[in-house]
Amino acid sequence: MGEFSGQVALVTGATSGIGRAVALRMAREGARVVGVGRREDALRRLEEEAARSGGTVHGTRADITTDAERVVQETVAAFGALDVLVNAAGIISNGTIETTALEEWDRMMEVNVRAVFRLMQVAVPHLERTRGNIVNVSSVTGLRAFPGVLAYCVSKAALDQLTRCAALELAPKGIRVNAVNPGVVRTDLHRRGGMSDEEYAAFLERSKQTHPLGRVGEADEVAELVLFLASRRAAWITGATYPIDGGRSQTCAR
């Protein structure tokens, strides 16, 4: 019997990085997980890996910017309830105040903020019935300013404020809302955002110097914090934005 036995979890961004690590960990802990992603082949691999460890992940192909209602409805129809919503899907791109195209700004807000807001909104009635909770995957860039990723920083700061405001509003319903704020984690996020393999390798090497603990993070490490916040062990925590960044958010420009 795992910590999430009998519970139903909906995890977006479940085909890679932190979302995938969360989906697999929750499945191993007994949750029935609906993992949302855009790539059918990656969803099938996720299901197979979960099954090998005795867990259950149901992969759902969807675009979170347009399919929020369908994803939540299908989760409840399949498993009868919703206990945990983990918003792990997100995108990044480079750009300054002078170079960020308006279309890129809008896309960043659509995926990283608007889609999360809508998923939370449509999940509330179901989470109220189970006294469930929400964990948003934000970023150290929501807590501190960094040059060259303007729209991403603003979107994650907005996500942190969404987390705090929703936590206050949903507390009377027994719904907790928290966020995790990772530093640099070894995922495909930056490469999907436009970095070449060589640029990404140099970025990871540089990150050893910018993170006080001397290394980048791993997706499984962030997943552990997500699971804690989603669990009954965190029953008196809401509205928190937790850095998990090797000390990055404590540093000054260097």
LINGI-V296476 format. One line per field, one symbol per residue. ss: DSSP state (a for helix, b for strand, c for the rest). phi: phi as a letter, one per 20 degrees, with the letter a starting at -180 (. if undefined). burial: + if it has 16 or more other ideal C-beta (glycine too) atoms within 10 Angstrom, else -. A space follows every 50 residues. Layout:
BEGIN
ss=???
phi=???
burial=???
END
This chain:
BEGIN
ss=cccccccbbbbcccccaaaaaaaaaaaacccbbbbbbccaaaaaaaaaaa aacccbbbbbbccccccaaaaaaaaaaaaccccbbbbcccccccbccccc caaaaaaaaaaaaaaaaaaaaaaaaaaaaaccbbbbbccaaaccccccba aaaaaaaaaaaaaaaaaaaaaaaccbbbbbbbccbcccaaaaccccaaaa aaaaaaaaaaccccccbcaaaaaaaaaaaacaaaccccccbbbbcccaaa cccc
phi=.efdgnedcdcemeeblfgfffgfffffenfeddddbddgffffffffff ffendccdfceadffcdgffffffffffcnabdcddedfaccbeqdfedf fgffgfffffeecfffgfffffeggffffdlebcceedagffececfncg ffgffffffffgffffgffegfeneecccdcfefcfbegfffepffgfff ffffffffeedgfnbeedgfffgffgfgfeeffdfddbmecefcblngfe edgb
burial=--++--+++++++++++++++++++++++++++++++----++--++--+ ----++++++-+-+--++--++-+++--+--++++++++++++++----+ ---++-++--++++++-+++-+++-++----+++++++++++++----++ ++++++++++-+++-++--+----+++++++++++++-++----+----+ ------+--++----++-+--++-+++++++--+---+++++++++-++- ----
END
